[in-house]
Structure formats: structure tokens, C-alpha cells
């Protein structure tokens, strides 16, 4: 896998809409909107998360394991021309992500359990997914959907995102062809999740905005919230 990859800091906060409006109004003066966002500064994310029969990924999150990993398939704005397989690793507040592009056809095969083609891939991440689906019995478990408002800041490679409308539906093989019903995964749907990711340091100008509202850092997991329903 890519040896240039490195762990990044990741902070999460559950925030009220009033905090969101106040923080965003200040961040917009110093940060740029992600160029991949639409004219409103938003895009939609859908992810299918994998777990095994004994819910290894879910249990490690709930029990607070310092080191853990999750596999997911992700796409944006219901556009199936760009789909990625991702492996996210975490050690406390540090995170590392590997990803590989897959085709819509390959995605359908994986969701249907037709995975023999993965072991022939030249991509190490695809081969790792094959191994873990084969021997750890990983399988698709749930779909997580939400709307993201992303901002970027070059110094420190900072990325600040506001995630809202987190919704879930249990796994179905037709996820990529039919969008069925889903339900809100948060107790208060109007609340938001603020995420802050950065490399070695968080610039003071952003630190003052984020940490100046007496918010409590939380280990919020969208996957964990969505798995409450099955």
C-alpha cells in the first residue's frame, strides 16, 4: 500500500444548529469551500459498511478499542461513475485511510458475494478485502447516508466538515439500483456532527474558532449510530 500515507488527527463534536451557524460564519472568512461541493457548498455521501457475524468493528468501537479498522464502499451524490473501497484505521484520535477505485460492476459483485476476482487484483487493498471477507467473514451490513459541508485550509492540511441528515437503512443487494426507505440515525435530526482533521498541527486561528465555544469532544461514530437499528 502507499508508503506515503500517514496518520492524521481527527476530532469530532456533536453540535447544535446555533453552534454550527456561529462556527461556519467565522470559518468561511479564513477557509475555502471544498471544490467538489455544489453551488451550496454541499455534497451527499453514501457508504456501505462491512462487519462480520460477531460485529467485530461495532464491538471494537463500543468497547473503546484504541486501535481498530473499518472497511466501506463509498460514493457521492448518487453518481456511480466514481466508487471507492476504503479502509479506515484509527489509533485513539489519529486516523489513516487507504482507498481504491472500483467500478460499478465490481461493486455489484462484492455486494453479491462474488469476490473471487478480488484475489487476482494488483491492488493490495482489494486483495486484503478478499482475505477478510473470506476468512474473517466480513460482509456488507448497513448503509450510512448524510450531507456534508466541507472546508479546507492549506496550512496544516486542515479539513473541517459539518455533517447533517445522517440516515440509515439495513443492507440490501440493490443499494446501487434502488434507493429504498431509510430513517434518521440521530436522536435529534437537526443537530450536526463537526469533524476536524489535520496533519501535525491545527493552526491557532482555526483552533480558537473550534475550541472557543466550550464544546465537548466526542467519539461519535456514524456507523455505530446507524447500527442501533440492526
GIJOSUL-V237905 format. One line per field, one symbol per residue. phi: phi as a letter, one per 20 degrees, with the letter a starting at -180 (. if undefined). psi: psi as a letter, one per 40 degrees, with the letter a starting at -180 (. if undefined). burial: + if it has 16 or more other C-alpha atoms within 10 Angstrom, else -. A space follows every 10 residues. Layout:
phi = ???
psi = ???
burial = ???
This chain:
phi = .ffefbfdfb dcbecefffg fffffeffec ddfgfefefe mcbedccded bdfdlgffff ffemgfcbbb dbdcbcllde fccceccddc cledcbcdbb fceffffgff femedgfffe feeffffffg ffffdemfbf dbddcadddd ccbffnlecd cddblfcbbf fcfegedcee fccfddfcgf fcdecccbef bdggfegfff eedleefcef cfffffffeq
psi = iheeiiiiih iihhiidddd dddddddeee iiiheeiaee fiiihhhhii iadefddddd ddefhdhiii iihiihffhe ehhihihhih hbehihhiih hiiddddddd deegedddee iehddddddd dddddefiih dihhiihhhi iihdhefihh ihhifhiiii hiefdedhha iiiheidgde iihhhhhibd ihiddddddd eeefihhigh hdddddede.
burial = ------++++ +++++---++ --++--+--- +-++--+--- -+++++++++ ++---+++-- +------+++ ++++++---+ --+++++-++ ---++++++- ++-+-+++++ +---+--+-- ---++++-++ +-+----+++ ++++++++++ +++----+++ ++++++++++ ++--+----- ---+++---- +++++++++- -+---+---+ ---------+ -++++++---
